[in-house]
Amino acid sequence: VATAPAAPHPLPGVHPAMPTEGQMVIANRLRDGLTVFRAADGGWAEAIGDGALAATTADAAALLAAAEAGARANLVV
């Protein structure tokens, strides 16, 4: 059985299989102003696909709480 190719993702450069539901922590890095995404490893990623995706409200709250340390350290806003 043949399957149709995946429709392109509405955001340029985002893989079509990337989830479209959930929450991410997005910030601006103070060093250079770039938009960065909180990664699952606790760092900050420049690519949206490398950002941690929280599936539940509790996961999102935990991700945000961990990311706030970056703001307190003047790494991101």
All heavy atoms as TSV, in Angstrom:
chain	resi	resn	atom	element	x	y	z
A	1	VAL	N	N	0.845	-1.163	0.000
A	1	VAL	CA	C	0.000	0.000	0.000
A	1	VAL	C	C	0.891	1.226	0.000
A	1	VAL	O	O	1.756	1.375	0.857
A	1	VAL	CB	C	-0.919	0.008	1.241
A	1	VAL	CG1	C	-1.669	1.294	1.345
A	1	VAL	CG2	C	-1.817	-1.189	1.237
A	2	ALA	N	N	0.666	2.113	-0.932
A	2	ALA	CA	C	1.441	3.346	-1.029
A	2	ALA	C	C	0.837	4.410	-0.114
A	2	ALA	O	O	-0.373	4.466	0.072
A	2	ALA	CB	C	1.445	3.840	-2.466
A	3	THR	N	N	1.703	5.210	0.469
A	3	THR	CA	C	1.223	6.308	1.306
A	3	THR	C	C	1.576	7.629	0.637
A	3	THR	O	O	2.578	7.734	-0.059
A	3	THR	CB	C	1.853	6.266	2.708
A	3	THR	OG1	O	3.271	6.342	2.571
A	3	THR	CG2	C	1.475	4.994	3.443
A	4	ALA	N	N	0.741	8.595	0.871
A	4	ALA	CA	C	0.990	9.920	0.307
A	4	ALA	C	C	2.119	10.583	1.082
A	4	ALA	O	O	2.269	10.361	2.287
A	4	ALA	CB	C	-0.277	10.766	0.395
A	5	PRO	N	N	2.917	11.392	0.408
A	5	PRO	CA	C	3.970	12.098	1.134
A	5	PRO	C	C	3.364	13.064	2.144
A	5	PRO	O	O	2.248	13.548	1.967
A	5	PRO	CB	C	4.731	12.852	0.037
A	5	PRO	CG	C	3.826	12.870	-1.146
A	5	PRO	CD	C	2.880	11.714	-0.997
A	6	ALA	N	N	4.099	13.307	3.203
A	6	ALA	CA	C	3.615	14.219	4.244
A	6	ALA	C	C	3.476	15.628	3.675
A	6	ALA	O	O	4.287	16.067	2.874
A	6	ALA	CB	C	4.581	14.220	5.419
A	7	ALA	N	N	2.426	16.294	4.083
A	7	ALA	CA	C	2.234	17.685	3.664
A	7	ALA	C	C	3.324	18.541	4.305
A	7	ALA	O	O	3.771	18.258	5.415
A	7	ALA	CB	C	0.858	18.170	4.111
A	8	PRO	N	N	3.757	19.568	3.611
A	8	PRO	CA	C	4.792	20.413	4.207
A	8	PRO	C	C	4.283	21.084	5.481
A	8	PRO	O	O	3.109	21.403	5.610
A	8	PRO	CB	C	5.085	21.452	3.128
A	8	PRO	CG	C	4.019	21.322	2.104
A	8	PRO	CD	C	3.332	20.017	2.309
A	9	HIS	N	N	5.179	21.243	6.425
A	9	HIS	CA	C	4.830	21.914	7.679
A	9	HIS	C	C	4.585	23.388	7.372
A	9	HIS	O	O	5.262	23.962	6.524
A	9	HIS	CB	C	5.962	21.749	8.685
A	9	HIS	CG	C	5.545	22.037	10.087
A	9	HIS	ND1	N	5.403	23.304	10.554
A	9	HIS	CD2	C	5.224	21.220	11.108
A	9	HIS	CE1	C	5.017	23.265	11.816
A	9	HIS	NE2	N	4.903	22.006	12.176
A	10	PRO	N	N	3.618	24.028	8.040
A	10	PRO	CA	C	3.331	25.429	7.748
A	10	PRO	C	C	4.458	26.387	8.125
A	10	PRO	O	O	4.480	27.515	7.645
A	10	PRO	CB	C	2.069	25.726	8.568
A	10	PRO	CG	C	1.993	24.649	9.584
A	10	PRO	CD	C	2.703	23.468	9.018
A	11	LEU	N	N	5.391	25.958	8.965
A	11	LEU	CA	C	6.522	26.808	9.312
A	11	LEU	C	C	7.732	26.395	8.483
A	11	LEU	O	O	8.104	25.229	8.475
A	11	LEU	CB	C	6.858	26.688	10.795
A	11	LEU	CG	C	5.782	27.159	11.769
A	11	LEU	CD1	C	6.189	26.831	13.193
A	11	LEU	CD2	C	5.541	28.646	11.609
A	12	PRO	N	N	8.362	27.337	7.784
A	12	PRO	CA	C	9.523	26.997	6.959
A	12	PRO	C	C	10.639	26.369	7.790
A	12	PRO	O	O	10.907	26.800	8.907
A	12	PRO	CB	C	9.972	28.353	6.407
A	12	PRO	CG	C	8.853	29.287	6.640
A	12	PRO	CD	C	8.042	28.746	7.774
A	13	GLY	N	N	11.258	25.344	7.274
A	13	GLY	CA	C	12.386	24.708	7.925
A	13	GLY	C	C	12.025	23.732	9.025
A	13	GLY	O	O	12.904	23.173	9.663
A	14	VAL	N	N	10.731	23.505	9.271
A	14	VAL	CA	C	10.316	22.581	10.313
A	14	VAL	C	C	9.915	21.261	9.670
A	14	VAL	O	O	9.167	21.240	8.704
A	14	VAL	CB	C	9.147	23.162	11.145
A	14	VAL	CG1	C	8.677	22.165	12.179
A	14	VAL	CG2	C	9.576	24.459	11.809
A	15	HIS	N	N	10.443	20.183	10.181
A	15	HIS	CA	C	10.163	18.856	9.622
A	15	HIS	C	C	8.666	18.558	9.694
A	15	HIS	O	O	8.019	18.840	10.704
A	15	HIS	CB	C	10.946	17.803	10.410
A	15	HIS	CG	C	10.928	16.469	9.768
A	15	HIS	ND1	N	9.895	15.588	9.932
A	15	HIS	CD2	C	11.802	15.875	8.939
A	15	HIS	CE1	C	10.136	14.498	9.243
A	15	HIS	NE2	N	11.288	14.652	8.640
A	16	PRO	N	N	8.084	17.980	8.634
A	16	PRO	CA	C	6.642	17.709	8.623
A	16	PRO	C	C	6.162	16.805	9.754
A	16	PRO	O	O	5.011	16.878	10.163
A	16	PRO	CB	C	6.395	17.030	7.276
A	16	PRO	CG	C	7.620	17.184	6.484
A	16	PRO	CD	C	8.734	17.592	7.410
A	17	ALA	N	N	7.036	15.958	10.288
A	17	ALA	CA	C	6.623	15.039	11.347
A	17	ALA	C	C	6.709	15.677	12.734
A	17	ALA	O	O	6.365	15.050	13.721
A	17	ALA	CB	C	7.495	13.784	11.306
A	18	MET	N	N	7.152	16.919	12.811
A	18	MET	CA	C	7.271	17.574	14.116
A	18	MET	C	C	5.894	17.778	14.728
A	18	MET	O	O	4.967	18.179	14.047
A	18	MET	CB	C	7.978	18.919	13.969
A	18	MET	CG	C	8.267	19.585	15.269
A	18	MET	SD	S	9.289	21.033	15.000
A	18	MET	CE	C	9.543	21.506	16.676
A	19	PRO	N	N	5.755	17.518	16.031
A	19	PRO	CA	C	4.457	17.706	16.678
A	19	PRO	C	C	3.978	19.150	16.565
A	19	PRO	O	O	4.780	20.073	16.536
A	19	PRO	CB	C	4.736	17.356	18.146
A	19	PRO	CG	C	6.011	16.615	18.151
A	19	PRO	CD	C	6.774	17.044	16.946
A	20	THR	N	N	2.677	19.323	16.504
A	20	THR	CA	C	2.117	20.662	16.399
A	20	THR	C	C	1.345	21.047	17.656
A	20	THR	O	O	0.696	22.074	17.676
A	20	THR	CB	C	1.201	20.772	15.173
A	20	THR	OG1	O	0.192	19.771	15.262
A	20	THR	CG2	C	1.987	20.600	13.890
A	21	GLU	N	N	1.390	20.216	18.682
A	21	GLU	CA	C	0.723	20.531	19.946
A	21	GLU	C	C	1.714	20.362	21.085
A	21	GLU	O	O	2.591	19.519	21.039
A	21	GLU	CB	C	-0.478	19.606	20.164
A	21	GLU	CG	C	-1.579	19.836	19.155
A	21	GLU	CD	C	-2.807	19.001	19.461
A	21	GLU	OE1	O	-2.983	18.605	20.611
A	21	GLU	OE2	O	-3.575	18.758	18.530
A	22	GLY	N	N	1.560	21.174	22.101
A	22	GLY	CA	C	2.449	21.147	23.251
A	22	GLY	C	C	2.949	22.551	23.525
A	22	GLY	O	O	2.551	23.507	22.860
A	23	GLN	N	N	3.802	22.680	24.504
A	23	GLN	CA	C	4.339	23.987	24.875
A	23	GLN	C	C	5.854	23.912	24.944
A	23	GLN	O	O	6.424	22.894	25.324
A	23	GLN	CB	C	3.778	24.418	26.222
A	23	GLN	CG	C	2.279	24.626	26.191
A	23	GLN	CD	C	1.761	25.115	27.523
A	23	GLN	OE1	O	2.417	25.869	28.221
A	23	GLN	NE2	N	0.578	24.657	27.888
A	24	MET	N	N	6.478	25.030	24.562
A	24	MET	CA	C	7.933	25.160	24.613
A	24	MET	C	C	8.264	26.437	25.358
A	24	MET	O	O	7.465	27.363	25.405
A	24	MET	CB	C	8.525	25.249	23.208
A	24	MET	CG	C	8.295	24.043	22.342
A	24	MET	SD	S	9.068	24.243	20.739
A	24	MET	CE	C	10.688	23.593	21.104
A	25	VAL	N	N	9.474	26.487	25.893
A	25	VAL	CA	C	9.981	27.720	26.482
A	25	VAL	C	C	10.875	28.367	25.435
A	25	VAL	O	O	11.820	27.761	24.935
A	25	VAL	CB	C	10.777	27.454	27.778
A	25	VAL	CG1	C	11.419	28.734	28.288
A	25	VAL	CG2	C	9.864	26.859	28.830
A	26	ILE	N	N	10.526	29.606	25.101
A	26	ILE	CA	C	11.260	30.367	24.093
A	26	ILE	C	C	11.796	31.620	24.772
A	26	ILE	O	O	11.096	32.262	25.555
A	26	ILE	CB	C	10.334	30.750	22.923
A	26	ILE	CG1	C	9.735	29.492	22.307
A	26	ILE	CG2	C	11.081	31.571	21.889
A	26	ILE	CD1	C	8.625	29.775	21.312
A	27	ALA	N	N	13.040	31.969	24.473
A	27	ALA	CA	C	13.659	33.145	25.076
A	27	ALA	C	C	14.568	33.811	24.052
A	27	ALA	O	O	14.758	33.300	22.948
A	27	ALA	CB	C	14.459	32.733	26.305
A	28	ASN	N	N	15.109	34.930	24.443
A	28	ASN	CA	C	16.140	35.589	23.647
A	28	ASN	C	C	17.433	35.544	24.443
A	28	ASN	O	O	17.460	35.904	25.621
A	28	ASN	CB	C	15.777	37.045	23.335
A	28	ASN	CG	C	14.663	37.104	22.333
A	28	ASN	OD1	O	13.510	37.170	22.716
A	28	ASN	ND2	N	14.993	37.057	21.068
A	29	ARG	N	N	18.479	35.096	23.776
A	29	ARG	CA	C	19.791	35.011	24.415
A	29	ARG	C	C	20.379	36.421	24.504
A	29	ARG	O	O	20.423	37.144	23.504
A	29	ARG	CB	C	20.686	34.071	23.598
A	29	ARG	CG	C	21.967	33.711	24.241
A	29	ARG	CD	C	22.647	32.546	23.566
A	29	ARG	NE	N	22.781	32.752	22.135
A	29	ARG	CZ	C	22.946	31.759	21.258
A	29	ARG	NH1	N	22.997	30.517	21.674
A	29	ARG	NH2	N	23.055	32.013	19.982
A	30	LEU	N	N	20.795	36.811	25.685
A	30	LEU	CA	C	21.288	38.167	25.891
A	30	LEU	C	C	22.602	38.439	25.166
A	30	LEU	O	O	22.857	39.562	24.743
A	30	LEU	CB	C	21.437	38.466	27.384
A	30	LEU	CG	C	20.111	38.615	28.132
A	30	LEU	CD1	C	20.362	38.776	29.617
A	30	LEU	CD2	C	19.315	39.789	27.600
A	31	ARG	N	N	23.425	37.431	25.004
A	31	ARG	CA	C	24.733	37.600	24.373
A	31	ARG	C	C	24.622	38.142	22.953
A	31	ARG	O	O	25.393	38.993	22.544
A	31	ARG	CB	C	25.469	36.256	24.379
A	31	ARG	CG	C	26.762	36.220	23.608
A	31	ARG	CD	C	27.530	34.929	23.861
A	31	ARG	NE	N	26.736	33.725	23.854
A	31	ARG	CZ	C	26.666	32.876	22.813
A	31	ARG	NH1	N	27.318	33.119	21.707
A	31	ARG	NH2	N	25.946	31.785	22.915
A	32	ASP	N	N	23.616	37.647	22.198
A	32	ASP	CA	C	23.525	38.040	20.791
A	32	ASP	C	C	22.103	38.332	20.312
A	32	ASP	O	O	21.893	38.664	19.157
A	32	ASP	CB	C	24.146	36.969	19.895
A	32	ASP	CG	C	23.579	35.582	20.148
A	32	ASP	OD1	O	22.498	35.468	20.766
A	32	ASP	OD2	O	24.220	34.601	19.744
A	33	GLY	N	N	21.118	38.196	21.198
A	33	GLY	CA	C	19.739	38.507	20.839
A	33	GLY	C	C	19.000	37.422	20.084
A	33	GLY	O	O	17.826	37.589	19.761
A	34	LEU	N	N	19.657	36.299	19.810
A	34	LEU	CA	C	18.994	35.228	19.057
A	34	LEU	C	C	17.869	34.593	19.866
A	34	LEU	O	O	17.947	34.493	21.089
A	34	LEU	CB	C	19.991	34.131	18.684
A	34	LEU	CG	C	20.976	34.454	17.572
A	34	LEU	CD1	C	21.911	33.276	17.352
A	34	LEU	CD2	C	20.255	34.800	16.284
A	35	THR	N	N	16.839	34.156	19.155
A	35	THR	CA	C	15.774	33.380	19.772
A	35	THR	C	C	16.313	31.985	20.039
A	35	THR	O	O	16.933	31.374	19.167
A	35	THR	CB	C	14.554	33.302	18.849
A	35	THR	OG1	O	14.088	34.630	18.615
A	35	THR	CG2	C	13.446	32.461	19.440
A	36	VAL	N	N	16.086	31.496	21.259
A	36	VAL	CA	C	16.540	30.163	21.634
A	36	VAL	C	C	15.400	29.408	22.295
A	36	VAL	O	O	14.436	30.001	22.778
A	36	VAL	CB	C	17.774	30.224	22.565
A	36	VAL	CG1	C	19.000	30.692	21.817
A	36	VAL	CG2	C	17.521	31.105	23.785
A	37	PHE	N	N	15.510	28.099	22.301
A	37	PHE	CA	C	14.475	27.196	22.801
A	37	PHE	C	C	15.078	26.337	23.897
A	37	PHE	O	O	16.171	25.800	23.730
A	37	PHE	CB	C	13.955	26.317	21.658
A	37	PHE	CG	C	13.504	27.130	20.480
A	37	PHE	CD1	C	14.396	27.486	19.470
A	37	PHE	CD2	C	12.204	27.578	20.399
A	37	PHE	CE1	C	13.984	28.264	18.403
A	37	PHE	CE2	C	11.790	28.365	19.334
A	37	PHE	CZ	C	12.682	28.711	18.341
A	38	ARG	N	N	14.364	26.207	25.021
A	38	ARG	CA	C	14.867	25.389	26.119
A	38	ARG	C	C	14.921	23.937	25.673
A	38	ARG	O	O	13.936	23.377	25.183
A	38	ARG	CB	C	13.956	25.528	27.347
A	38	ARG	CG	C	14.453	24.845	28.578
A	38	ARG	CD	C	15.712	25.482	29.101
A	38	ARG	NE	N	16.112	24.829	30.352
A	38	ARG	CZ	C	17.082	25.256	31.103
A	38	ARG	NH1	N	17.763	26.312	30.771
A	38	ARG	NH2	N	17.376	24.622	32.214
A	39	ALA	N	N	16.077	23.319	25.815
A	39	ALA	CA	C	16.279	21.941	25.372
A	39	ALA	C	C	16.065	20.974	26.538
A	39	ALA	O	O	16.156	21.351	27.704
A	39	ALA	CB	C	17.689	21.773	24.812
A	40	ALA	N	N	15.786	19.744	26.210
A	40	ALA	CA	C	15.548	18.716	27.225
A	40	ALA	C	C	16.779	18.483	28.095
A	40	ALA	O	O	16.651	18.091	29.251
A	40	ALA	CB	C	15.110	17.408	26.562
A	41	ASP	N	N	17.969	18.754	27.565
A	41	ASP	CA	C	19.194	18.539	28.342
A	41	ASP	C	C	19.500	19.691	29.297
A	41	ASP	O	O	20.515	19.694	29.975
A	41	ASP	CB	C	20.381	18.281	27.415
A	41	ASP	CG	C	20.771	19.494	26.578
A	41	ASP	OD1	O	20.169	20.586	26.728
A	41	ASP	OD2	O	21.699	19.350	25.747
A	42	GLY	N	N	18.614	20.700	29.334
A	42	GLY	CA	C	18.797	21.828	30.238
A	42	GLY	C	C	19.503	23.012	29.617
A	42	GLY	O	O	19.630	24.052	30.234
A	43	GLY	N	N	19.961	22.858	28.379
A	43	GLY	CA	C	20.623	23.959	27.689
A	43	GLY	C	C	19.636	24.753	26.844
A	43	GLY	O	O	18.410	24.612	26.990
A	44	TRP	N	N	20.174	25.558	25.966
A	44	TRP	CA	C	19.371	26.368	25.057
A	44	TRP	C	C	19.760	26.021	23.637
A	44	TRP	O	O	20.944	25.965	23.313
A	44	TRP	CB	C	19.593	27.859	25.333
A	44	TRP	CG	C	19.092	28.255	26.676
A	44	TRP	CD1	C	19.807	28.345	27.826
A	44	TRP	CD2	C	17.741	28.569	27.014
A	44	TRP	NE1	N	18.984	28.710	28.867
A	44	TRP	CE2	C	17.712	28.858	28.397
A	44	TRP	CE3	C	16.551	28.651	26.300
A	44	TRP	CZ2	C	16.546	29.217	29.072
A	44	TRP	CZ3	C	15.397	29.008	26.969
A	44	TRP	CH2	C	15.390	29.288	28.333
A	45	ALA	N	N	18.765	25.785	22.792
A	45	ALA	CA	C	18.995	25.385	21.403
A	45	ALA	C	C	18.564	26.504	20.463
A	45	ALA	O	O	17.589	27.203	20.724
A	45	ALA	CB	C	18.210	24.117	21.093
A	46	GLU	N	N	19.281	26.654	19.366
A	46	GLU	CA	C	18.920	27.665	18.367
A	46	GLU	C	C	17.862	27.155	17.394
A	46	GLU	O	O	17.153	27.949	16.791
A	46	GLU	CB	C	20.156	28.116	17.606
A	46	GLU	CG	C	21.135	28.877	18.470
A	46	GLU	CD	C	22.363	29.336	17.713
A	46	GLU	OE1	O	22.395	29.248	16.469
A	46	GLU	OE2	O	23.311	29.791	18.388
A	47	ALA	N	N	17.742	25.847	17.253
A	47	ALA	CA	C	16.767	25.258	16.323
A	47	ALA	C	C	15.522	24.813	17.082
A	47	ALA	O	O	15.622	24.148	18.127
A	47	ALA	CB	C	17.381	24.060	15.600
A	48	ILE	N	N	14.357	25.170	16.569
A	48	ILE	CA	C	13.100	24.819	17.227
A	48	ILE	C	C	12.963	23.302	17.396
A	48	ILE	O	O	12.449	22.832	18.404
A	48	ILE	CB	C	11.889	25.415	16.486
A	48	ILE	CG1	C	10.616	25.270	17.325
A	48	ILE	CG2	C	11.733	24.815	15.107
A	48	ILE	CD1	C	9.422	26.024	16.779
A	49	GLY	N	N	13.456	22.550	16.450
A	49	GLY	CA	C	13.368	21.091	16.518
A	49	GLY	C	C	14.183	20.491	17.647
A	49	GLY	O	O	13.965	19.350	18.034
A	50	ASP	N	N	15.119	21.255	18.199
A	50	ASP	CA	C	15.944	20.779	19.307
A	50	ASP	C	C	15.389	21.206	20.664
A	50	ASP	O	O	15.944	20.859	21.703
A	50	ASP	CB	C	17.377	21.290	19.159
A	50	ASP	CG	C	18.075	20.708	17.948
A	50	ASP	OD1	O	17.708	19.589	17.522
A	50	ASP	OD2	O	18.988	21.366	17.417
A	51	GLY	N	N	14.294	21.966	20.656
A	51	GLY	CA	C	13.684	22.416	21.900
A	51	GLY	C	C	12.841	21.322	22.525
A	51	GLY	O	O	12.292	20.461	21.841
A	52	ALA	N	N	12.739	21.352	23.849
A	52	ALA	CA	C	11.916	20.381	24.581
A	52	ALA	C	C	10.448	20.751	24.415
A	52	ALA	O	O	10.082	21.921	24.498
A	52	ALA	CB	C	12.297	20.374	26.050
A	53	LEU	N	N	9.621	19.777	24.167
A	53	LEU	CA	C	8.189	19.977	23.992
A	53	LEU	C	C	7.463	19.373	25.182
A	53	LEU	O	O	7.552	18.177	25.433
A	53	LEU	CB	C	7.716	19.322	22.694
A	53	LEU	CG	C	6.281	19.575	22.290
A	53	LEU	CD1	C	6.064	21.058	22.001
A	53	LEU	CD2	C	5.935	18.761	21.061
A	54	ALA	N	N	6.753	20.215	25.925
A	54	ALA	CA	C	5.997	19.759	27.089
A	54	ALA	C	C	4.596	19.365	26.648
A	54	ALA	O	O	3.880	20.162	26.058
A	54	ALA	CB	C	5.931	20.863	28.134
A	55	ALA	N	N	4.214	18.144	26.944
A	55	ALA	CA	C	2.914	17.628	26.518
A	55	ALA	C	C	1.796	17.945	27.502
A	55	ALA	O	O	0.627	17.954	27.135
A	55	ALA	CB	C	2.996	16.121	26.299
A	56	THR	N	N	2.149	18.212	28.766
A	56	THR	CA	C	1.130	18.477	29.776
A	56	THR	C	C	1.414	19.816	30.446
A	56	THR	O	O	2.531	20.350	30.363
A	56	THR	CB	C	1.114	17.385	30.861
A	56	THR	OG1	O	2.335	17.477	31.620
A	56	THR	CG2	C	0.966	15.996	30.264
A	57	THR	N	N	0.416	20.330	31.144
A	57	THR	CA	C	0.590	21.586	31.869
A	57	THR	C	C	1.657	21.433	32.947
A	57	THR	O	O	2.474	22.341	33.154
A	57	THR	CB	C	-0.747	22.019	32.495
A	57	THR	OG1	O	-1.712	22.137	31.446
A	57	THR	CG2	C	-0.626	23.337	33.211
A	58	ALA	N	N	1.687	20.305	33.625
A	58	ALA	CA	C	2.696	20.069	34.665
A	58	ALA	C	C	4.102	20.035	34.062
A	58	ALA	O	O	5.044	20.597	34.629
A	58	ALA	CB	C	2.405	18.768	35.409
A	59	ASP	N	N	4.251	19.374	32.910
A	59	ASP	CA	C	5.551	19.337	32.235
A	59	ASP	C	C	5.979	20.738	31.821
A	59	ASP	O	O	7.149	21.109	31.940
A	59	ASP	CB	C	5.502	18.438	31.002
A	59	ASP	CG	C	5.384	16.970	31.340
A	59	ASP	OD1	O	5.643	16.588	32.503
A	59	ASP	OD2	O	5.020	16.195	30.420
A	60	ALA	N	N	5.033	21.532	31.332
A	60	ALA	CA	C	5.332	22.903	30.905
A	60	ALA	C	C	5.776	23.746	32.092
A	60	ALA	O	O	6.728	24.526	31.995
A	60	ALA	CB	C	4.121	23.522	30.225
A	61	ALA	N	N	5.100	23.597	33.236
A	61	ALA	CA	C	5.472	24.355	34.429
A	61	ALA	C	C	6.878	23.983	34.898
A	61	ALA	O	O	7.664	24.853	35.285
A	61	ALA	CB	C	4.455	24.117	35.539
A	62	ALA	N	N	7.204	22.705	34.845
A	62	ALA	CA	C	8.533	22.253	35.250
A	62	ALA	C	C	9.598	22.775	34.289
A	62	ALA	O	O	10.675	23.218	34.716
A	62	ALA	CB	C	8.577	20.727	35.308
A	63	LEU	N	N	9.314	22.758	33.004
A	63	LEU	CA	C	10.246	23.258	32.002
A	63	LEU	C	C	10.486	24.753	32.200
A	63	LEU	O	O	11.626	25.225	32.156
A	63	LEU	CB	C	9.689	22.968	30.602
A	63	LEU	CG	C	10.603	23.168	29.416
A	63	LEU	CD1	C	11.815	22.256	29.502
A	63	LEU	CD2	C	9.840	22.896	28.127
A	64	LEU	N	N	9.428	25.496	32.445
A	64	LEU	CA	C	9.545	26.936	32.661
A	64	LEU	C	C	10.323	27.227	33.944
A	64	LEU	O	O	11.198	28.102	33.960
A	64	LEU	CB	C	8.169	27.585	32.720
A	64	LEU	CG	C	8.158	29.098	32.936
A	64	LEU	CD1	C	8.920	29.816	31.833
A	64	LEU	CD2	C	6.724	29.600	33.017
A	65	ALA	N	N	10.037	26.501	35.007
A	65	ALA	CA	C	10.748	26.719	36.268
A	65	ALA	C	C	12.246	26.489	36.095
A	65	ALA	O	O	13.066	27.262	36.596
A	65	ALA	CB	C	10.185	25.811	37.353
A	66	ALA	N	N	12.619	25.456	35.355
A	66	ALA	CA	C	14.026	25.179	35.119
A	66	ALA	C	C	14.649	26.262	34.243
A	66	ALA	O	O	15.798	26.669	34.460
A	66	ALA	CB	C	14.190	23.802	34.460
A	67	ALA	N	N	13.907	26.754	33.281
A	67	ALA	CA	C	14.424	27.783	32.370
A	67	ALA	C	C	14.612	29.122	33.065
A	67	ALA	O	O	15.468	29.922	32.662
A	67	ALA	CB	C	13.473	27.940	31.187
A	68	GLU	N	N	13.845	29.392	34.098
A	68	GLU	CA	C	13.956	30.677	34.798
A	68	GLU	C	C	15.335	30.866	35.415
A	68	GLU	O	O	15.767	31.998	35.635
A	68	GLU	CB	C	12.848	30.801	35.820
A	68	GLU	CG	C	11.494	31.047	35.161
A	68	GLU	CD	C	10.324	31.014	36.108
A	68	GLU	OE1	O	10.449	30.472	37.234
A	68	GLU	OE2	O	9.273	31.552	35.728
A	69	ALA	N	N	16.054	29.790	35.647
A	69	ALA	CA	C	17.424	29.913	36.147
A	69	ALA	C	C	18.302	30.621	35.117
A	69	ALA	O	O	19.198	31.381	35.487
A	69	ALA	CB	C	18.004	28.530	36.468
A	70	GLY	N	N	18.032	30.404	33.849
A	70	GLY	CA	C	18.769	31.100	32.797
A	70	GLY	C	C	18.535	32.593	32.815
A	70	GLY	O	O	19.432	33.391	32.568
A	71	ALA	N	N	17.321	32.989	33.143
A	71	ALA	CA	C	17.009	34.418	33.265
A	71	ALA	C	C	17.704	35.010	34.485
A	71	ALA	O	O	18.255	36.115	34.414
A	71	ALA	CB	C	15.502	34.623	33.333
A	72	ARG	N	N	17.682	34.285	35.594
A	72	ARG	CA	C	18.347	34.781	36.806
A	72	ARG	C	C	19.855	34.895	36.609
A	72	ARG	O	O	20.516	35.735	37.219
A	72	ARG	CB	C	18.039	33.882	38.005
A	72	ARG	CG	C	16.616	34.034	38.510
A	72	ARG	CD	C	16.401	33.322	39.835
A	72	ARG	NE	N	16.652	31.885	39.791
A	72	ARG	CZ	C	15.761	30.967	39.411
A	72	ARG	NH1	N	14.549	31.317	39.036
A	72	ARG	NH2	N	16.093	29.686	39.411
A	73	ALA	N	N	20.409	34.055	35.749
A	73	ALA	CA	C	21.851	34.090	35.464
A	73	ALA	C	C	22.190	35.075	34.345
A	73	ALA	O	O	23.337	35.130	33.889
A	73	ALA	CB	C	22.332	32.684	35.088
A	74	ASN	N	N	21.200	35.831	33.895
A	74	ASN	CA	C	21.382	36.818	32.821
A	74	ASN	C	C	21.874	36.200	31.511
A	74	ASN	O	O	22.666	36.800	30.792
A	74	ASN	CB	C	22.313	37.948	33.258
A	74	ASN	CG	C	21.695	38.787	34.349
A	74	ASN	OD1	O	20.509	39.107	34.304
A	74	ASN	ND2	N	22.478	39.113	35.357
A	75	LEU	N	N	21.402	34.976	31.235
A	75	LEU	CA	C	21.719	34.331	29.963
A	75	LEU	C	C	20.644	34.616	28.923
A	75	LEU	O	O	20.927	34.756	27.743
A	75	LEU	CB	C	21.858	32.817	30.145
A	75	LEU	CG	C	22.969	32.359	31.084
A	75	LEU	CD1	C	22.897	30.849	31.282
A	75	LEU	CD2	C	24.314	32.790	30.543
A	76	VAL	N	N	19.396	34.660	29.384
A	76	VAL	CA	C	18.248	34.845	28.486
A	76	VAL	C	C	17.219	35.766	29.128
A	76	VAL	O	O	17.237	35.977	30.344
A	76	VAL	CB	C	17.564	33.496	28.128
A	76	VAL	CG1	C	18.498	32.574	27.352
A	76	VAL	CG2	C	17.048	32.808	29.382
A	77	VAL	N	N	16.344	36.277	28.307
A	77	VAL	CA	C	15.166	37.007	28.785
A	77	VAL	C	C	13.957	36.461	28.070
A	77	VAL	O	O	14.043	35.913	27.011
A	77	VAL	CB	C	15.230	38.538	28.562
A	77	VAL	CG1	C	16.281	39.143	29.453
A	77	VAL	CG2	C	15.471	38.871	27.121
